[in-house]
Amino acid sequence: MIGLIVARSKNNVIGKNGQIPWRIKGEQKQFKELTTGNVVVMGRKSYEEIGHPLPNRLNIIVSRTAKFEGENLMTASSVKEAIALAGDAKVYISGGYGLYKEVLPFVDKMYITEVDTTIEDGDVFFPEFDADEFDVKTGETGGDEIKFTRTIYTRRVQKKQVGDKEIIYRKLTEADLDSFIHMRITQITEEYTVEGREVPKNVDLASALQDFYHRHMADGTFVSWLALDGDKIIGTSGMSFVEKPPYYTCPTGRIGLLSSMFTNPDYRRMGIAKDLLDHVVDEAKDYGCGAVWITASNMGVKLYTAYGFEHNGNFMQYKLK
């Protein structure tokens, strides 16, 4: 996943005289939460303003003239080289203007803090982009004298080269439901009959699933990402959001219930299931969930264990930061 993190004013200013033109308590908290344990990519000027590598994450500095090396510190000549150096880790672009402009055509997600102020004499602006290519979700608000609002822009169609194939990732739509439900029933039937049980003849599962997905997609409590090879759906994932009374390890009380994880047998062992899992786990984070739960099939246990899920009674749990 390639993300971008930025704060901008009402008139699109992100910098003035080489500095961020505001200081708001709590405004940079999201940056730390997203980048810790992952990869942050920044330009030379941005790095020199900080003066040192940010702790507990890999810092990759994009520079064609200077060389930066050290613990958790590397140099790349371009954003694309930085992304290649990051491997499979999540990458967050943190500025400045040149890097933002370079990454905008292919960034998967943008975490934009909208700052409720106008900077009349700003000299660095966030590049223009086509908002129609993204789904937009409004998050938390904060600030004292100057207010801010978190917004998350998720690219509707994402592409990734997997071997010799270009796999497309996008969210489930109403138009996909018939195909999605057919795949879900195939998966459920396979899991149900594996120990010799017969499928009940008096259960209209297709109608029940149609009703469930229609209602919960409409109110935002179910989201699914699909993997496609051309127009063919070759992988599915699903996340339902529920709320429990808050407890210490999940103070929001919000839980993501993982379901519908399925990959066409011809496309397995290509990393597609992990990519789909990344997408729906990110959806759970954006929803404010404290954990993701799943009752895993025998085939899925290996994937979820490698991802970081832990057994908790009859189900597996993944704690969100």
C-alpha positions as CSV (number, residue, x, y, z in Angstrom):
1,M,0.0,0.0,0.0
2,I,1.3,3.4,-1.0
3,G,-0.1,6.2,1.2
4,L,0.3,9.9,1.3
5,I,0.1,12.1,4.5
6,V,-0.3,15.9,4.3
7,A,-2.0,18.8,6.1
8,R,-3.3,21.7,4.0
9,S,-5.1,25.0,4.6
10,K,-8.4,26.0,3.2
11,N,-6.6,27.6,0.3
12,N,-4.4,24.5,-0.3
13,V,-1.2,25.8,1.4
14,I,1.1,23.2,2.9
15,G,4.2,25.4,3.5
16,K,5.6,28.9,4.0
17,N,9.2,29.9,4.2
18,G,10.3,26.3,4.5
19,Q,8.0,25.6,7.5
20,I,4.6,24.3,8.2
21,P,2.6,27.5,8.8
22,W,0.7,26.4,11.9
23,R,1.2,24.5,15.2
24,I,-1.9,22.7,16.4
25,K,-1.9,20.3,19.3
26,G,-2.6,16.8,18.2
27,E,-2.5,17.6,14.5
28,Q,0.6,15.4,13.9
29,K,-0.6,12.4,16.0
30,Q,-2.0,10.6,13.0
31,F,1.4,10.8,11.2
32,K,3.1,9.0,14.0
33,E,0.4,6.3,14.3
34,L,0.4,5.5,10.6
35,T,4.2,5.5,9.9
36,T,5.5,3.8,13.1
37,G,6.6,0.3,12.1
38,N,6.3,1.1,8.4
39,V,8.2,3.2,5.8
40,V,8.2,6.9,5.6
41,V,9.5,8.6,2.4
42,M,10.4,12.2,2.2
43,G,12.4,14.7,0.1
44,R,15.9,16.0,1.1
45,K,14.6,19.4,2.2
46,S,11.9,17.9,4.4
47,Y,14.5,15.6,6.0
48,E,17.0,18.4,6.6
49,E,14.3,20.4,8.4
50,I,13.8,17.5,10.8
51,G,17.5,16.8,11.1
52,H,17.4,13.2,12.1
53,P,15.7,9.9,11.1
54,L,12.3,9.4,12.7
55,P,12.5,6.5,15.2
56,N,10.8,3.1,14.9
57,R,10.3,3.2,11.2
58,L,12.4,3.0,8.0
59,N,13.2,6.5,6.6
60,I,13.9,6.7,2.9
61,I,15.1,10.1,1.6
62,V,14.6,10.9,-2.0
63,S,17.6,12.9,-3.2
64,R,19.7,13.0,-6.4
65,T,22.5,15.0,-4.9
66,A,23.0,13.9,-1.3
67,K,23.5,10.5,0.3
68,F,21.9,9.6,3.6
69,E,22.8,6.3,5.3
70,G,22.5,5.0,8.9
71,E,20.3,3.0,11.1
72,N,16.7,2.9,9.6
73,L,18.0,5.5,7.0
74,M,18.4,5.0,3.3
75,T,18.5,7.2,0.1
76,A,16.7,6.7,-3.2
77,S,16.9,8.8,-6.4
78,S,13.2,8.7,-7.0
79,V,9.9,7.9,-5.3
80,K,9.6,4.7,-7.4
81,E,13.0,3.6,-6.3
82,A,12.1,4.3,-2.7
83,I,8.9,2.2,-3.1
84,A,11.0,-0.7,-4.5
85,L,13.4,-0.4,-1.6
86,A,10.5,-0.7,0.8
87,G,9.5,-4.1,-0.5
88,D,6.2,-5.4,0.8
89,A,6.0,-2.8,3.7
90,K,3.4,-0.1,3.8
91,V,4.9,3.2,2.4
92,Y,3.8,6.7,3.4
93,I,4.9,9.8,1.4
94,S,5.4,12.8,3.7
95,G,6.4,15.5,1.3
96,G,7.4,17.9,0.0
97,Y,5.6,19.2,-3.1
98,G,7.8,17.4,-5.7
99,L,7.2,14.0,-4.1
100,Y,3.5,14.6,-3.7
101,K,3.2,15.5,-7.4
102,E,5.3,12.5,-8.5
103,V,3.2,10.0,-6.4
104,L,-0.3,11.4,-7.1
105,P,-0.9,9.4,-10.3
106,F,-0.5,6.0,-8.4
107,V,-1.0,6.6,-4.7
108,D,-3.5,4.2,-3.2
109,K,-4.6,6.3,-0.2
110,M,-4.3,9.9,1.0
111,Y,-4.6,11.0,4.6
112,I,-5.3,14.7,4.3
113,T,-5.8,16.9,7.3
114,E,-8.0,19.8,6.3
115,V,-6.9,22.8,8.5
116,D,-9.5,25.4,9.1
117,T,-7.4,28.4,8.3
118,T,-6.3,30.5,5.2
119,I,-2.7,31.3,4.7
120,E,-2.5,34.3,2.4
121,D,1.3,34.4,1.9
122,G,1.9,30.6,1.6
123,D,4.5,29.6,-1.0
124,V,4.0,25.8,-1.2
125,F,0.7,24.3,-2.3
126,F,-0.6,20.7,-2.5
127,P,-0.8,19.6,-6.1
128,E,-4.2,19.4,-7.8
129,F,-5.7,16.0,-8.3
130,D,-8.9,14.4,-9.7
131,A,-11.1,13.9,-6.6
132,D,-13.5,11.7,-8.7
133,E,-10.9,8.9,-8.7
134,F,-11.2,8.6,-4.9
135,D,-13.8,7.6,-2.2
136,V,-13.7,10.2,0.6
137,K,-14.3,9.5,4.2
138,T,-14.4,12.2,6.9
139,G,-12.8,11.2,10.2
140,E,-12.0,12.9,13.5
141,T,-11.9,16.6,14.2
142,G,-9.6,18.4,16.7
143,G,-7.7,21.6,17.4
144,D,-8.2,24.5,19.7
145,E,-7.8,28.0,18.2
146,I,-7.4,26.4,14.8
147,K,-9.6,23.4,14.0
148,F,-8.8,20.5,11.7
149,T,-10.6,17.6,10.2
150,R,-9.1,14.3,9.0
151,T,-10.1,13.1,5.6
152,I,-9.2,9.8,3.9
153,Y,-9.1,9.5,0.1
154,T,-9.0,5.9,-1.1
155,R,-8.4,5.3,-4.8
156,R,-11.4,3.5,-6.2
157,V,-9.3,1.3,-8.6
158,Q,-5.8,0.2,-7.6
159,K,-3.5,-1.8,-9.8
160,K,-0.6,-4.1,-8.9
161,Q,1.7,-6.2,-11.0
162,V,1.6,-9.8,-9.7
163,G,4.0,-11.9,-11.8
164,D,3.1,-11.5,-15.4
165,K,-0.5,-10.3,-14.5
166,E,-1.8,-6.9,-13.7
167,I,-4.3,-7.4,-10.8
168,I,-7.0,-4.8,-10.2
169,Y,-8.2,-4.1,-6.7
170,R,-11.4,-2.2,-6.1
171,K,-14.4,-2.2,-3.7
172,L,-17.5,-4.3,-4.1
173,T,-20.5,-2.5,-5.8
174,E,-24.1,-3.4,-6.1
175,A,-23.5,-4.5,-9.7
176,D,-21.0,-7.1,-8.4
177,L,-23.4,-8.7,-5.9
178,D,-24.7,-11.7,-7.9
179,S,-21.1,-12.8,-8.7
180,F,-19.9,-12.1,-5.2
181,I,-22.8,-14.1,-3.6
182,H,-22.2,-17.0,-6.0
183,M,-18.5,-17.1,-4.9
184,R,-19.5,-16.8,-1.3
185,I,-22.0,-19.7,-1.4
186,T,-19.3,-21.8,-3.2
187,Q,-16.9,-21.1,-0.4
188,I,-19.4,-21.7,2.4
189,T,-20.5,-24.9,0.7
190,E,-17.0,-26.1,0.4
191,E,-16.3,-25.4,4.1
192,Y,-19.6,-26.9,5.2
193,T,-19.4,-30.2,3.4
194,V,-15.7,-30.8,4.0
195,E,-16.5,-33.2,6.9
196,G,-19.3,-35.0,5.0
197,R,-22.3,-32.8,6.0
198,E,-25.0,-32.2,3.4
199,V,-26.2,-28.8,2.5
200,P,-29.7,-28.1,3.9
201,K,-32.3,-28.0,1.1
202,N,-34.7,-25.5,2.8
203,V,-32.2,-22.6,3.2
204,D,-32.4,-19.9,0.6
205,L,-28.9,-18.6,1.3
206,A,-28.7,-16.4,-1.9
207,S,-31.7,-14.3,-0.9
208,A,-30.5,-14.0,2.7
209,L,-27.0,-12.9,1.5
210,Q,-28.5,-10.4,-1.0
211,D,-30.6,-8.8,1.7
212,F,-27.6,-8.7,4.2
213,Y,-25.1,-7.2,1.8
214,H,-27.6,-4.7,0.4
215,R,-28.5,-3.3,3.9
216,H,-25.1,-3.3,5.3
217,M,-23.3,-1.8,2.3
218,A,-25.9,1.0,2.4
219,D,-25.2,1.9,6.0
220,G,-21.4,1.4,5.8
221,T,-21.2,-1.5,8.2
222,F,-20.0,-4.0,5.5
223,V,-17.2,-3.4,3.0
224,S,-15.5,-5.7,0.6
225,W,-12.5,-5.4,-1.7
226,L,-12.2,-7.6,-4.8
227,A,-9.3,-8.7,-6.9
228,L,-9.8,-8.9,-10.6
229,D,-7.8,-10.2,-13.6
230,G,-9.4,-8.1,-16.3
231,D,-13.1,-8.3,-15.8
232,K,-12.9,-11.6,-13.9
233,I,-13.3,-11.6,-10.1
234,I,-10.5,-13.9,-8.8
235,G,-10.4,-12.9,-5.1
236,T,-12.8,-11.6,-2.5
237,S,-12.7,-10.2,1.0
238,G,-15.3,-8.8,3.4
239,M,-15.4,-6.9,6.7
240,S,-18.4,-6.3,8.9
241,F,-18.3,-3.7,11.6
242,V,-20.0,-4.3,15.0
243,E,-19.9,-2.5,18.3
244,K,-19.4,-4.0,21.8
245,P,-19.2,-2.3,25.2
246,P,-15.6,-0.8,25.3
247,Y,-12.9,-2.7,27.1
248,Y,-9.2,-2.0,27.8
249,T,-7.7,-3.5,24.6
250,C,-10.5,-2.0,22.5
251,P,-11.6,1.3,24.0
252,T,-13.8,2.2,21.0
253,G,-15.7,-1.1,21.4
254,R,-15.7,-1.4,17.6
255,I,-14.7,-4.8,16.1
256,G,-14.1,-5.8,12.5
257,L,-15.5,-9.3,11.6
258,L,-13.5,-10.7,8.7
259,S,-15.4,-12.9,6.2
260,S,-15.6,-13.9,2.5
261,M,-11.8,-14.4,2.2
262,F,-11.5,-16.4,-1.0
263,T,-9.0,-16.7,-3.9
264,N,-9.6,-18.6,-7.1
265,P,-7.5,-21.8,-6.9
266,D,-5.6,-20.8,-10.1
267,Y,-4.4,-17.5,-8.4
268,R,-3.4,-18.8,-5.0
269,R,0.2,-18.4,-3.6
270,M,0.6,-15.1,-5.5
271,G,0.1,-12.8,-2.5
272,I,-3.4,-11.8,-3.6
273,A,-5.1,-12.9,-0.3
274,K,-2.6,-10.8,1.7
275,D,-3.3,-7.8,-0.5
276,L,-7.0,-8.2,0.0
277,L,-6.5,-8.6,3.7
278,D,-4.4,-5.4,3.8
279,H,-7.3,-3.5,2.2
280,V,-10.0,-4.7,4.6
281,V,-7.8,-4.4,7.7
282,D,-7.2,-0.8,6.7
283,E,-10.9,-0.3,6.4
284,A,-11.3,-1.5,10.0
285,K,-8.6,0.9,11.1
286,D,-10.4,3.8,9.3
287,Y,-13.6,2.8,11.0
288,G,-12.0,3.0,14.4
289,C,-11.9,-0.7,15.2
290,G,-9.6,-1.9,18.0
291,A,-9.4,-5.4,16.7
292,V,-10.3,-7.7,13.8
293,W,-11.8,-11.2,14.5
294,I,-12.2,-14.2,12.3
295,T,-13.2,-17.9,12.8
296,A,-10.6,-19.3,10.4
297,S,-10.8,-22.3,8.2
298,N,-8.0,-24.8,8.3
299,M,-6.7,-23.4,5.0
300,G,-6.8,-19.8,6.3
301,V,-5.0,-20.3,9.6
302,K,-1.5,-20.2,8.1
303,L,-2.2,-16.9,6.3
304,Y,-3.7,-15.2,9.4
305,T,-0.9,-16.5,11.7
306,A,1.7,-15.1,9.3
307,Y,-0.2,-11.8,9.2
308,G,-0.1,-11.4,13.0
309,F,-3.5,-12.9,14.1
310,E,-3.4,-14.7,17.4
311,H,-5.7,-17.5,18.6
312,N,-8.3,-16.3,21.2
313,G,-10.6,-19.1,22.1
314,N,-12.6,-20.4,19.1
315,F,-11.5,-17.5,16.9
316,M,-8.4,-15.6,15.8
317,Q,-7.8,-11.9,16.6
318,Y,-5.7,-9.2,15.1
319,K,-5.1,-6.2,17.3
320,L,-5.1,-2.9,15.6
321,K,-2.7,-0.1,16.6
